[in-house]
Amino acid sequence: MGIDFSLMDELHEECGVFGAYDLDGESVSSGIYYGLLALQHRGQESCGIAVSDTRGPKGKVLSHKDMGLVNEAFTPEHLEHLQGNIGVGHVRYSTAGSSVRENAQPLVLNYVKGTLAMAHNGNLINTPELRQELAFSGAIFQTTIDSEIIAYLIARERLKSRSVEEAVGRAMGRIKGAYSLVIMSPRKLIGARDPFGFKPLCIGKSRTGNTYYLASETCALDTIGAEFVRDVRPGEIVTISQEGGIVSDMSHALPAAKEARCVFEYIYFARPDSYIDGMSVYNARIMAGKFLAMDSPVEADLVVGVPESGNCAALGYSLQSGIPYGQAFVKNGYVGRTFIKPKQASRESSVQVKLNALREAVEGKRIIMIDDSIVRGTTSDRIVKMLRDAGAAEVHMRVSSPPFLWPCYFGTDVPAREQLIAYNRSIEEIRQIIGADSLGYLRLERLQEMVGGLNICTGCFTGRYPMDPPKVDIRGEYAK
């Protein structure tokens, strides 16, 4: 939700959340800043940090948020101003609500019981009903994002709860969809993960001091030198406080068989150096490539990946097939991402600016090119042509995910079915459209094996979702 899907032919990162609580009272803003830098791949539209001092005036929150990248939005002066020993941070890509500064997170709410600051990664599917209910009871919305609805519900439930974590649990009973939450109250840091476990969340602790962390990915803990404690389990609420350390509430958990992690964390979203629910993202991508080599072999001279997310799978294909792995593309890391170009023609022409083929590596060779997905195919056909123009004798495309046949309602921007290249087309028809000599996708039954047996959501491939999708596709409804 929240974008014009006609501008997109890539999957988009979702959002990244980060929280820190130094029980010894030291400032956490610089740690949050570096944690967000490590999570920048999950969202480049906006970012923010909110902090509080647990020993200071109750409910006083200092915050700064802005559009753009973390290192653009924050100066040393900003971090110096953000003095507090508890805080939350967020990097955003808009899956719901338009890309404007008002929708940047964390959200800070002042209410009768004090102050809440909250960062959210995910997408709710019952937003319209909850929004209408809250509006009719007097709520005035400052943003167009579903995260504000969660914050309102927590604040309202807090009025009749004994603790903020109980209020979070009550709110979880009302919301449906995908979410990982990091919430700062005046004296507690709280993490919550939806019962299906769509979005990742983990706990860390400083190796030397007495600081606890919550983060979307373990790579953020590595960046600040913290040790990984454990993953927040699907349906779990964790409360970190001075008095209790880490306290767990599993009352919202589902049986493990019903859990449904987003498989695209492993295929594309997460950084390869992260671990999610005990599974190495790097190993998952290597396995995807090996499976492609087993199931869709072809004679060739070189295996290459489309940077960056195709590289690990390409290495896996090479390891399994014995065909050498190489680099066929040079990527300009300083170019704006293709999906934020304002017009279709501009977005397509920007592919050549972002990627260029290495003629010396591919000329006269049979190339196997690995990418993580094909959404519409407009990017794939240009990259295939780029290799041919650089002299490749053959271009065989392999995709480390199955064909997209259904939209996603849980935070991954897979568009309406009619816009998907695989909808109502055979693999041979798709091959002809993108201009490859052959085309192979990862087999559906390989997905769970790829992630070590974890239970995953395959709704965008099968149309079988872990919960009933909304009767009306409301993605983008509040983006105007």
C-alpha positions as CSV (number, residue, x, y, z in Angstrom):
1,M,0.0,0.0,0.0
2,G,1.0,3.6,-0.4
3,I,2.8,3.6,-3.7
4,D,1.9,3.8,-7.4
5,F,2.6,0.3,-8.5
6,S,3.0,1.4,-12.1
7,L,6.4,2.7,-11.1
8,M,7.7,-0.5,-9.8
9,D,9.4,-3.6,-11.3
10,E,11.4,-4.6,-8.2
11,L,10.4,-5.9,-4.9
12,H,10.7,-3.3,-2.2
13,E,12.3,-3.5,1.2
14,E,9.8,-3.0,4.0
15,C,10.9,-1.0,7.1
16,G,13.5,-1.5,9.7
17,V,13.0,-1.0,13.5
18,F,15.5,-0.6,16.3
19,G,15.3,0.0,20.0
20,A,17.8,0.5,22.8
21,Y,17.7,0.7,26.6
22,D,20.8,1.4,28.6
23,L,20.0,0.4,32.2
24,D,23.1,2.2,33.4
25,G,21.7,5.5,32.2
26,E,24.1,6.3,29.3
27,S,22.8,7.9,26.1
28,V,21.6,5.5,23.3
29,S,21.2,7.8,20.4
30,S,24.5,7.0,18.6
31,G,23.8,3.3,19.0
32,I,20.4,3.7,17.4
33,Y,21.9,5.7,14.6
34,Y,24.4,3.0,13.7
35,G,21.8,0.3,14.1
36,L,19.6,2.2,11.6
37,L,22.6,2.6,9.2
38,A,22.9,-1.2,9.2
39,L,19.1,-1.5,8.4
40,Q,19.2,1.2,5.7
41,H,18.5,-1.5,3.0
42,R,15.0,-2.0,4.5
43,G,13.9,1.6,3.7
44,Q,15.4,4.7,2.2
45,E,12.5,7.1,2.2
46,S,12.6,8.5,5.7
47,C,14.0,7.8,9.1
48,G,13.8,8.9,12.7
49,I,14.9,8.5,16.3
50,A,13.0,9.2,19.5
51,V,14.7,9.0,23.0
52,S,13.8,9.6,26.6
53,D,15.6,9.7,29.9
54,T,14.2,7.2,32.4
55,R,15.6,9.2,35.3
56,G,14.3,12.6,34.0
57,P,10.8,14.0,33.8
58,K,8.4,11.2,33.0
59,G,7.1,11.4,29.5
60,K,9.6,13.9,28.1
61,V,10.6,12.6,24.6
62,L,13.2,14.1,22.2
63,S,12.9,13.1,18.6
64,H,14.1,13.9,15.2
65,K,12.9,12.5,11.9
66,D,13.2,13.5,8.2
67,M,13.1,12.3,4.7
68,G,16.1,10.6,3.1
69,L,18.9,8.4,4.2
70,V,20.1,8.0,7.8
71,N,23.4,9.7,7.2
72,E,21.6,12.6,5.4
73,A,18.9,13.1,8.0
74,F,21.1,13.1,11.1
75,T,24.1,15.4,12.0
76,P,26.3,15.1,15.0
77,E,24.4,18.0,16.5
78,H,21.1,16.1,16.2
79,L,22.6,13.1,18.0
80,E,24.1,15.3,20.7
81,H,20.7,16.8,21.3
82,L,19.0,13.4,21.5
83,Q,20.1,12.7,25.1
84,G,18.3,9.7,26.6
85,N,19.0,6.2,27.8
86,I,16.0,4.6,26.1
87,G,14.9,5.1,22.5
88,V,13.5,3.7,19.3
89,G,14.5,4.2,15.7
90,H,13.0,3.5,12.3
91,V,13.9,3.5,8.6
92,R,10.9,3.5,6.2
93,Y,9.8,2.4,2.9
94,S,6.1,3.2,2.4
95,T,4.0,0.1,2.2
96,A,1.0,2.0,3.6
97,G,0.6,5.8,3.5
98,S,2.4,8.2,1.2
99,S,6.0,9.2,1.3
100,V,5.9,12.5,3.2
101,R,7.6,13.7,6.3
102,E,4.4,13.4,8.4
103,N,4.4,9.7,7.9
104,A,8.0,9.2,9.1
105,Q,8.5,7.2,12.2
106,P,8.9,6.7,15.2
107,L,5.4,8.0,16.1
108,V,5.3,9.8,19.4
109,L,2.0,10.0,21.3
110,N,1.2,12.0,24.4
111,Y,-1.8,10.7,26.3
112,V,-3.3,10.5,29.8
113,K,-0.9,7.8,31.0
114,G,2.2,9.5,29.6
115,T,4.1,9.1,26.4
116,L,4.6,6.3,23.8
117,A,7.0,6.2,21.0
118,M,6.6,3.4,18.5
119,A,8.3,2.1,15.3
120,H,6.4,-0.5,13.1
121,N,7.5,-2.8,10.3
122,G,4.7,-4.5,8.5
123,N,1.2,-4.0,7.0
124,L,-2.3,-4.4,8.6
125,I,-5.2,-5.8,6.6
126,N,-8.0,-4.5,8.8
127,T,-6.9,-0.8,8.6
128,P,-10.2,0.6,7.2
129,E,-12.4,-0.9,9.9
130,L,-10.1,0.2,12.7
131,R,-9.6,3.6,11.3
132,Q,-13.3,4.2,10.9
133,E,-14.0,2.9,14.4
134,L,-11.4,5.2,15.9
135,A,-12.5,8.2,13.9
136,F,-16.1,7.8,15.0
137,S,-14.9,7.8,18.6
138,G,-13.1,11.1,18.2
139,A,-9.6,10.2,17.0
140,I,-7.9,12.8,14.9
141,F,-5.2,11.3,12.6
142,Q,-2.0,13.1,12.0
143,T,-0.7,10.6,9.4
144,T,-2.0,8.3,6.7
145,I,-0.1,5.2,8.0
146,D,-1.6,2.1,9.6
147,S,1.1,2.4,12.3
148,E,-0.8,5.3,13.8
149,I,-3.8,3.1,14.3
150,I,-1.7,0.6,16.3
151,A,-0.3,3.4,18.5
152,Y,-3.9,4.8,19.1
153,L,-5.1,1.3,20.1
154,I,-2.3,0.8,22.5
155,A,-2.9,4.2,24.1
156,R,-6.6,3.5,24.4
157,E,-6.1,0.1,25.8
158,R,-3.6,1.5,28.3
159,L,-6.4,3.4,30.1
160,K,-7.9,0.1,31.2
161,S,-4.8,-2.0,31.6
162,R,-2.4,-2.5,34.5
163,S,0.7,-2.0,32.4
164,V,1.8,-0.9,28.9
165,E,2.7,-4.4,27.9
166,E,-0.8,-5.6,28.8
167,A,-2.1,-2.7,26.6
168,V,0.1,-3.9,23.7
169,G,-1.4,-7.4,24.1
170,R,-4.9,-6.1,24.0
171,A,-4.1,-4.1,20.9
172,M,-2.6,-7.2,19.3
173,G,-6.0,-8.8,19.8
174,R,-7.6,-6.1,17.6
175,I,-5.1,-5.8,14.7
176,K,-4.7,-8.3,11.8
177,G,-1.8,-8.5,9.5
178,A,2.0,-8.3,9.7
179,Y,3.9,-6.4,12.3
180,S,7.0,-6.2,14.3
181,L,6.8,-3.4,16.9
182,V,9.3,-1.6,19.0
183,I,7.7,0.6,21.7
184,M,9.2,3.0,24.2
185,S,7.2,3.9,27.3
186,P,8.7,6.1,30.0
187,R,10.4,3.2,31.8
188,K,10.1,0.2,29.5
189,L,11.3,-1.0,26.0
190,I,8.8,-3.4,24.4
191,G,9.0,-5.6,21.4
192,A,6.1,-7.4,19.8
193,R,5.9,-9.7,16.8
194,D,2.7,-10.8,15.0
195,P,1.5,-14.3,15.7
196,F,2.4,-15.5,12.3
197,G,5.9,-14.1,12.5
198,F,5.8,-12.4,9.1
199,K,8.4,-9.8,10.0
200,P,11.7,-10.5,11.9
201,L,12.7,-9.1,15.3
202,C,15.5,-10.0,17.6
203,I,17.0,-9.2,21.0
204,G,20.6,-8.2,21.6
205,K,22.8,-7.1,24.5
206,S,25.9,-5.0,24.7
207,R,29.1,-7.1,25.4
208,T,30.5,-4.7,27.9
209,G,27.8,-2.4,29.3
210,N,24.2,-3.0,30.4
211,T,22.3,-2.1,27.2
212,Y,19.6,-4.1,25.6
213,Y,18.6,-3.9,22.0
214,L,15.7,-4.8,19.7
215,A,16.4,-4.9,16.0
216,S,14.8,-6.1,12.7
217,E,18.0,-8.0,11.8
218,T,21.0,-9.4,13.6
219,C,23.3,-7.4,11.2
220,A,22.3,-4.3,13.2
221,L,23.6,-5.9,16.4
222,D,26.9,-6.8,14.7
223,T,27.3,-3.3,13.6
224,I,27.3,-1.9,17.1
225,G,29.3,-4.8,18.6
226,A,26.3,-6.2,20.5
227,E,25.8,-9.9,21.1
228,F,22.7,-11.7,19.8
229,V,20.5,-13.0,22.6
230,R,17.6,-14.6,20.7
231,D,14.8,-13.9,18.2
232,V,11.5,-12.6,19.5
233,R,9.2,-15.5,18.8
234,P,6.1,-15.1,16.6
235,G,3.2,-13.9,18.8
236,E,5.6,-12.9,21.6
237,I,5.7,-9.6,23.6
238,V,9.0,-8.9,25.3
239,T,9.3,-6.2,28.0
240,I,12.7,-4.9,28.9
241,S,12.9,-2.9,32.2
242,Q,15.2,-2.0,35.0
243,E,13.4,-4.2,37.4
244,G,12.7,-7.3,35.4
245,G,15.3,-7.5,32.6
246,I,13.7,-9.4,29.8
247,V,10.1,-10.6,30.5
248,S,8.2,-12.7,27.9
249,D,4.5,-13.0,27.2
250,M,3.6,-15.8,24.8
251,S,-0.2,-15.6,25.2
252,H,-0.7,-14.6,21.6
253,A,1.4,-17.3,20.1
254,L,0.0,-19.8,17.5
255,P,1.0,-23.4,17.1
256,A,4.3,-23.6,15.3
257,A,2.6,-25.2,12.3
258,K,0.6,-22.0,11.7
259,E,3.5,-19.6,11.6
260,A,4.1,-17.9,8.3
261,R,7.3,-16.0,7.9
262,C,7.7,-13.9,4.8
263,V,10.0,-16.0,2.6
264,F,11.3,-12.9,0.9
265,E,13.3,-12.0,4.0
266,Y,15.5,-14.9,3.0
267,I,15.3,-14.4,-0.8
268,Y,15.7,-10.7,-1.0
269,F,14.9,-8.3,1.9
270,A,17.3,-9.1,4.6
271,R,21.1,-8.6,4.5
272,P,22.9,-11.8,3.7
273,D,24.9,-11.5,7.0
274,S,21.7,-11.7,9.0
275,Y,20.2,-14.7,10.8
276,I,16.4,-14.9,11.0
277,D,14.8,-17.4,13.4
278,G,18.1,-19.3,13.5
279,M,18.5,-19.5,9.7
280,S,21.4,-17.8,7.9
281,V,20.1,-15.6,5.1
282,Y,23.3,-16.3,3.2
283,N,22.9,-20.0,3.4
284,A,19.3,-19.8,2.3
285,R,20.3,-17.9,-0.8
286,I,23.2,-20.4,-1.5
287,M,20.7,-23.2,-1.2
288,A,18.3,-21.5,-3.6
289,G,21.1,-21.4,-6.2
290,K,22.0,-25.0,-5.6
291,F,18.4,-26.0,-6.1
292,L,18.2,-24.1,-9.3
293,A,21.3,-25.9,-10.6
294,M,19.7,-29.2,-9.7
295,D,16.3,-28.6,-11.1
296,S,17.0,-26.3,-14.1
297,P,20.5,-27.2,-15.3
298,V,21.9,-25.8,-18.6
299,E,25.3,-25.9,-20.2
300,A,27.1,-22.6,-19.9
301,D,30.5,-20.9,-19.4
302,L,29.7,-18.5,-16.6
303,V,27.2,-18.0,-13.8
304,V,26.5,-14.4,-12.7
305,G,24.2,-12.7,-10.3
306,V,22.2,-9.5,-10.8
307,P,23.5,-7.3,-8.0
308,E,23.1,-7.4,-5.1
309,S,20.5,-10.0,-4.2
310,G,21.2,-12.4,-7.0
311,N,24.9,-12.8,-6.2
312,C,24.6,-15.4,-3.4
313,A,22.2,-17.6,-5.4
314,A,24.5,-17.3,-8.4
315,L,27.4,-18.6,-6.2
316,G,25.2,-21.5,-5.0
317,Y,24.4,-22.3,-8.6
318,S,28.1,-22.3,-9.5
319,L,29.1,-24.5,-6.5
320,Q,26.4,-27.1,-7.4
321,S,27.0,-27.1,-11.2
322,G,30.7,-26.6,-11.4
323,I,30.3,-23.8,-13.8
324,P,32.6,-20.8,-12.9
325,Y,31.1,-17.9,-10.9
326,G,31.9,-14.5,-12.2
327,Q,31.0,-10.8,-12.2
328,A,29.1,-9.6,-15.3
329,F,27.8,-6.2,-14.0
330,V,29.3,-3.1,-12.5
331,K,26.8,-1.4,-10.2
332,N,26.8,2.3,-9.5
333,G,26.0,2.5,-5.8
334,Y,25.4,6.3,-5.9
335,V,22.4,6.3,-8.2
336,G,18.8,6.8,-7.0
337,R,16.9,3.5,-6.8
338,T,14.9,2.6,-10.0
339,F,11.6,2.4,-8.3
340,I,11.5,6.0,-7.2
341,K,11.8,7.4,-10.7
342,P,8.8,9.5,-11.5
343,K,7.9,8.1,-14.9
344,Q,8.0,4.7,-16.6
345,A,10.4,5.8,-19.3
346,S,12.7,7.5,-16.8
347,R,12.7,4.4,-14.6
348,E,13.5,2.1,-17.5
349,S,16.3,4.2,-18.8
350,S,17.8,4.4,-15.3
351,V,18.6,0.7,-15.4
352,Q,21.6,1.3,-17.6
353,V,22.8,4.1,-15.3
354,K,22.5,1.8,-12.3
355,L,24.0,-1.3,-14.0
356,N,26.5,-1.8,-16.8
357,A,27.7,-5.0,-18.3
358,L,31.4,-6.0,-18.3
359,R,32.1,-6.8,-22.0
360,E,35.4,-8.5,-21.1
361,A,33.6,-10.9,-18.8
362,V,30.7,-12.0,-21.0
363,E,31.8,-11.6,-24.7
364,G,31.4,-14.8,-26.6
365,K,30.2,-16.7,-23.5
366,R,27.1,-18.6,-22.6
367,I,25.8,-16.8,-19.5
368,I,23.5,-18.0,-16.7
369,M,22.1,-14.9,-15.0
370,I,20.5,-15.3,-11.6
371,D,18.0,-12.8,-10.2
372,D,15.8,-13.0,-7.1
373,S,12.5,-12.4,-8.8
374,I,10.6,-11.2,-11.9
375,V,7.7,-8.9,-11.2
376,R,6.7,-7.3,-14.5
377,G,9.6,-8.3,-16.6
378,T,10.5,-4.8,-17.8
379,T,13.8,-4.8,-15.8
380,S,14.6,-8.4,-16.7
381,D,14.3,-7.8,-20.5
382,R,16.6,-4.8,-20.3
383,I,19.3,-6.7,-18.4
384,V,19.1,-9.6,-20.8
385,K,19.5,-7.2,-23.7
386,M,22.4,-5.5,-21.9
387,L,24.3,-8.8,-21.8
388,R,23.6,-9.5,-25.4
389,D,24.8,-6.0,-26.4
390,A,28.0,-6.8,-24.5
391,G,28.5,-9.8,-26.7
392,A,27.1,-12.7,-24.7
393,A,26.5,-15.7,-27.0
394,E,23.6,-17.0,-24.9
395,V,21.7,-15.7,-21.8
396,H,19.9,-18.2,-19.6
397,M,17.9,-16.7,-16.8
398,R,17.3,-18.4,-13.5
399,V,15.1,-17.0,-10.7
400,S,15.6,-17.8,-7.0
401,S,11.9,-17.6,-6.3
402,P,8.8,-19.2,-7.9
403,P,6.6,-17.1,-10.3
404,F,4.5,-14.4,-8.7
405,L,0.8,-15.2,-9.3
406,W,-0.9,-13.3,-6.5
407,P,-0.7,-10.0,-4.7
408,C,0.8,-9.6,-1.2
409,Y,-1.2,-7.9,1.6
410,F,1.4,-8.2,4.3
411,G,4.0,-5.6,3.5
412,T,5.7,-6.8,0.3
413,D,4.8,-4.7,-2.7
414,V,3.6,-7.5,-5.1
415,P,1.1,-5.7,-7.3
416,A,-2.3,-6.7,-8.6
417,R,-2.4,-10.0,-10.5
418,E,-3.1,-8.3,-13.9
419,Q,0.3,-6.5,-13.6
420,L,2.3,-9.6,-12.9
421,I,4.2,-11.0,-15.9
422,A,3.5,-14.6,-14.8
423,Y,-0.2,-14.2,-14.5
424,N,-1.9,-16.1,-17.3
425,R,1.4,-16.8,-19.0
426,S,3.5,-19.9,-19.4
427,I,7.2,-19.9,-18.6
428,E,7.9,-20.2,-22.3
429,E,5.8,-17.0,-23.0
430,I,7.7,-15.2,-20.2
431,R,11.0,-16.4,-21.7
432,Q,10.0,-14.9,-25.1
433,I,9.0,-11.6,-23.5
434,I,12.3,-11.1,-21.6
435,G,14.3,-12.4,-24.5
436,A,16.3,-15.1,-22.7
437,D,17.5,-18.4,-24.3
438,S,16.0,-20.3,-21.4
439,L,14.2,-19.5,-18.2
440,G,13.8,-21.4,-14.9
441,Y,12.3,-20.6,-11.6
442,L,12.8,-22.1,-8.1
443,R,10.3,-24.8,-7.5
444,L,7.7,-24.1,-4.9
445,E,8.4,-27.2,-2.9
446,R,12.0,-26.1,-2.5
447,L,11.1,-23.0,-0.5
448,Q,10.7,-24.6,2.9
449,E,13.8,-26.8,2.4
450,M,15.7,-23.6,1.5
451,V,14.9,-22.1,5.0
452,G,15.7,-25.2,7.0
453,G,12.1,-26.3,7.5
454,L,10.8,-23.1,9.0
455,N,7.1,-22.4,8.3
456,I,6.7,-19.7,5.7
457,C,4.1,-17.7,3.8
458,T,3.8,-18.6,0.1
459,G,0.6,-16.6,-0.6
460,C,2.1,-14.5,-3.4
461,F,3.0,-17.8,-5.3
462,T,-0.1,-19.9,-4.4
463,G,-2.9,-17.6,-3.4
464,R,-3.1,-19.5,-0.1
465,Y,-2.6,-16.9,2.6
466,P,-2.2,-17.7,6.3
467,M,-5.2,-15.5,7.1
468,D,-8.1,-14.4,5.0
469,P,-7.0,-11.5,2.8
470,P,-9.2,-8.3,2.7
471,K,-12.3,-8.6,0.6
472,V,-11.3,-5.3,-1.1
473,D,-7.8,-4.6,-2.1
474,I,-7.2,-1.4,-0.1
475,R,-3.5,-1.1,-0.8
476,G,-2.7,2.6,-1.6
477,E,-6.1,3.7,-0.2
478,Y,-4.5,6.3,2.1
479,A,-1.7,7.3,-0.1
480,K,-3.5,10.3,-1.7
